[in-house]
Amino acid sequence: MNLQILHKNDLPLGGFAGLKEHRLVVDKKVGGNDESWDGLGNFVYLADAQFLPKGETRMHPHKEIDVISIMVEGRIVHEGSLEHGKSLESNQVQAQRAGGEGFEHNEINPDNQQNRMLQLWVLPEQEGGKADYKFYDIDNGKLKLIYGGTKNQNVTLDSHTQIEVGVFNQGQKVSKAEEFMAYIARGEGVLNNENIMDGDLVRGQNLDFTATVDNVLLVVVSNE
């Protein structure tokens, strides 16, 4: 598979309520068009969002969707039916499973400057499940699984679609021998011999990544 790269700044800036965002993945399964990319496996949506100062999404419901939020810069305060009052800071992740039970949430920027958060959606493999919530700190120097895995564990929300996240300093490397989609949300690096930078979404086979600056945030999606 040839490497494909989608640049965030080539897409229109949209948004709603108190945030602005670029939507890089909106799969046709959830109403996407040719402007954005389809996902991989059950991964169907990726938005790179900035909350306005004191901005919020406002309380809204989800059902039969898994919502993964990755904090890039700043912080948010989480309100809703799952883990109300939890805060999320840079290099932290929350994963919420709506299931058939469903949940409501509102994400709030409590500060007087913009923040930045990635939001990913994954369709559940089975409908009718219970709502669930997971929280993670991102590791340095390696990818950490924050979504996906088998049903016989409780560390992550189970799925054949997997999402891994890591923070890498200059010269640190990571590789994966499978089809992937990768998003660089901070910094720069070389991925399969191509220079990539903040805001680049990459689709390819057999990932080989080296950070060329410090504090690179890399998100990798694959499918078992």
C-alpha positions as CSV (number, residue, x, y, z in Angstrom):
1,M,0.0,0.0,0.0
2,N,1.4,3.4,-1.0
3,L,1.5,6.0,1.8
4,Q,-1.3,8.5,1.8
5,I,-1.2,11.8,3.6
6,L,-4.1,14.2,4.5
7,H,-3.1,17.6,5.8
8,K,-5.4,19.1,8.4
9,N,-5.0,22.6,7.0
10,D,-6.2,21.5,3.6
11,L,-9.7,20.9,5.2
12,P,-12.3,23.5,6.1
13,L,-12.5,24.6,9.7
14,G,-15.9,23.7,11.2
15,G,-17.2,23.3,14.7
16,F,-20.2,23.8,16.9
17,A,-21.0,25.4,20.3
18,G,-17.8,26.6,21.9
19,L,-15.2,24.8,19.7
20,K,-13.7,24.9,16.2
21,E,-12.4,21.7,14.6
22,H,-11.0,20.1,11.5
23,R,-12.7,16.7,10.7
24,L,-10.1,14.5,9.1
25,V,-12.0,11.2,9.3
26,V,-15.8,11.1,8.8
27,D,-16.5,7.6,7.5
28,K,-19.3,7.1,5.0
29,K,-20.8,4.8,7.6
30,V,-21.6,7.9,9.6
31,G,-22.5,10.3,6.8
32,G,-19.0,11.3,5.5
33,N,-18.2,12.5,2.0
34,D,-15.2,12.7,-0.2
35,E,-13.8,15.7,1.6
36,S,-12.6,13.6,4.6
37,W,-11.3,10.1,4.8
38,D,-13.0,6.8,5.6
39,G,-11.6,5.1,8.7
40,L,-10.1,1.7,9.4
41,G,-12.0,-1.2,11.0
42,N,-14.8,0.3,13.1
43,F,-12.9,3.6,13.5
44,V,-15.1,6.2,11.8
45,Y,-14.3,9.7,13.0
46,L,-11.4,11.9,13.9
47,A,-11.7,15.6,14.8
48,D,-8.8,17.9,15.8
49,A,-10.6,20.5,18.0
50,Q,-9.8,23.7,19.8
51,F,-12.1,24.9,22.5
52,L,-12.6,28.7,22.7
53,P,-11.7,30.3,26.0
54,K,-14.3,29.1,28.5
55,G,-15.9,27.2,25.6
56,E,-17.9,24.0,26.0
57,T,-19.6,21.4,23.8
58,R,-22.8,21.7,25.9
59,M,-24.5,18.6,27.3
60,H,-25.5,16.1,24.6
61,P,-26.2,12.4,24.3
62,H,-24.5,9.5,22.6
63,K,-25.7,5.9,22.0
64,E,-24.0,2.9,20.4
65,I,-20.7,4.7,19.9
66,D,-17.4,4.7,21.7
67,V,-15.9,8.2,22.1
68,I,-12.2,8.6,22.8
69,S,-10.8,12.1,23.8
70,I,-7.1,12.8,23.7
71,M,-5.9,16.0,25.3
72,V,-3.1,17.7,23.3
73,E,-2.8,21.1,25.0
74,G,-4.6,22.7,28.0
75,R,-7.3,20.9,29.9
76,I,-11.0,20.2,30.0
77,V,-13.5,19.5,32.8
78,H,-15.8,16.6,32.1
79,E,-19.4,16.6,33.0
80,G,-22.0,13.9,32.4
81,S,-23.5,10.6,33.4
82,L,-20.1,8.9,33.4
83,E,-17.4,10.1,35.9
84,H,-18.9,13.5,36.3
85,G,-16.3,16.1,37.5
86,K,-13.3,14.3,36.0
87,S,-10.6,16.6,34.6
88,L,-8.4,15.9,31.6
89,E,-5.1,17.5,31.0
90,S,-2.4,17.4,28.3
91,N,-1.2,13.9,27.6
92,Q,-4.3,12.3,29.2
93,V,-7.1,10.2,27.5
94,Q,-10.7,9.3,28.3
95,A,-12.6,6.6,26.5
96,Q,-16.4,6.5,26.9
97,R,-18.6,3.6,25.8
98,A,-22.2,4.6,25.2
99,G,-23.6,1.1,24.4
100,G,-27.3,0.7,24.3
101,E,-27.5,2.3,27.7
102,G,-26.2,5.6,26.4
103,F,-24.5,8.5,28.1
104,E,-24.6,12.3,28.2
105,H,-21.6,14.5,28.5
106,N,-20.3,18.1,28.3
107,E,-16.6,18.9,27.9
108,I,-15.7,22.4,29.2
109,N,-12.6,24.5,28.7
110,P,-12.2,26.1,32.2
111,D,-9.4,28.4,31.1
112,N,-9.0,31.8,29.4
113,Q,-7.0,30.5,26.5
114,Q,-7.8,28.0,23.8
115,N,-7.0,24.3,24.3
116,R,-6.7,21.4,21.9
117,M,-8.3,18.0,22.0
118,L,-8.6,15.1,19.6
119,Q,-11.9,13.2,19.5
120,L,-12.2,9.8,17.8
121,W,-15.3,7.6,17.4
122,V,-15.4,3.9,17.0
123,L,-18.5,1.9,16.3
124,P,-19.2,-1.0,18.8
125,E,-19.0,-4.5,17.5
126,Q,-22.1,-5.5,19.4
127,E,-25.0,-3.4,20.2
128,G,-26.9,-3.2,23.5
129,G,-23.9,-3.0,25.9
130,K,-23.5,-1.1,29.1
131,A,-22.0,2.3,29.3
132,D,-18.4,2.4,30.5
133,Y,-15.5,4.9,31.1
134,K,-11.7,4.5,31.1
135,F,-9.0,7.0,31.8
136,Y,-5.3,6.9,30.9
137,D,-2.0,8.8,31.2
138,I,0.0,8.7,27.9
139,D,3.4,7.0,28.1
140,N,6.7,8.5,27.0
141,G,8.8,6.7,24.4
142,K,6.3,4.0,23.5
143,L,2.8,3.5,22.2
144,K,0.2,2.7,24.9
145,L,-3.0,0.9,24.1
146,I,-5.9,3.1,25.1
147,Y,-8.7,1.4,23.2
148,G,-9.3,-2.2,21.9
149,G,-8.5,-5.7,23.1
150,T,-10.2,-8.9,24.1
151,K,-13.4,-9.2,26.1
152,N,-11.7,-11.1,28.9
153,Q,-9.9,-8.0,30.3
154,N,-11.0,-4.7,31.8
155,V,-8.1,-2.4,31.1
156,T,-9.5,-1.1,27.8
157,L,-12.8,-1.1,26.0
158,D,-12.8,-4.3,24.0
159,S,-12.7,-4.1,20.2
160,H,-10.8,-5.6,17.2
161,T,-10.0,-1.9,16.3
162,Q,-7.1,-0.7,18.4
163,I,-6.0,2.9,19.2
164,E,-2.5,3.5,20.6
165,V,-1.0,6.8,21.7
166,G,2.5,7.8,22.7
167,V,4.8,10.9,23.3
168,F,8.2,10.7,21.7
169,N,11.4,12.7,22.0
170,Q,13.9,13.3,19.2
171,G,15.4,10.1,17.9
172,Q,12.9,7.8,19.6
173,K,11.3,5.2,17.2
174,V,8.3,3.0,16.9
175,S,7.2,0.4,14.4
176,K,4.2,-1.8,13.6
177,A,3.9,-4.5,11.0
178,E,0.3,-4.0,9.8
179,E,-2.1,-1.7,8.1
180,F,-2.4,1.5,10.0
181,M,-3.7,5.1,10.2
182,A,-1.5,7.5,12.2
183,Y,-2.1,11.1,13.2
184,I,0.6,13.4,14.5
185,A,-0.9,16.0,16.8
186,R,2.3,17.7,18.0
187,G,5.8,18.0,16.6
188,E,7.5,16.4,13.5
189,G,8.9,13.1,12.4
190,V,9.8,10.8,9.6
191,L,7.2,8.1,8.9
192,N,8.1,5.4,6.3
193,N,10.7,7.8,4.8
194,E,8.2,10.7,4.5
195,N,8.6,13.9,6.6
196,I,5.3,14.5,8.5
197,M,4.3,17.3,10.9
198,D,1.6,18.4,13.2
199,G,-1.8,17.9,11.6
200,D,-0.9,15.1,9.2
201,L,-3.0,12.0,8.9
202,V,-1.2,9.1,7.3
203,R,-2.6,5.8,6.0
204,G,-0.2,3.0,5.1
205,Q,1.3,-0.4,5.7
206,N,4.0,-1.4,8.2
207,L,4.6,1.8,10.2
208,D,8.2,2.9,10.9
209,F,8.3,6.3,12.7
210,T,11.1,8.3,14.1
211,A,10.6,11.6,16.1
212,T,12.8,14.5,14.8
213,V,11.9,16.9,17.7
214,D,10.9,16.5,21.3
215,N,7.4,16.1,22.7
216,V,5.8,14.5,19.6
217,L,2.3,13.2,20.1
218,L,1.5,10.2,17.8
219,V,-1.9,8.4,17.6
220,V,-2.0,5.0,15.7
221,V,-5.1,3.1,14.7
222,S,-5.0,-0.5,13.5
223,N,-7.3,-3.4,13.2
224,E,-6.7,-7.0,14.4
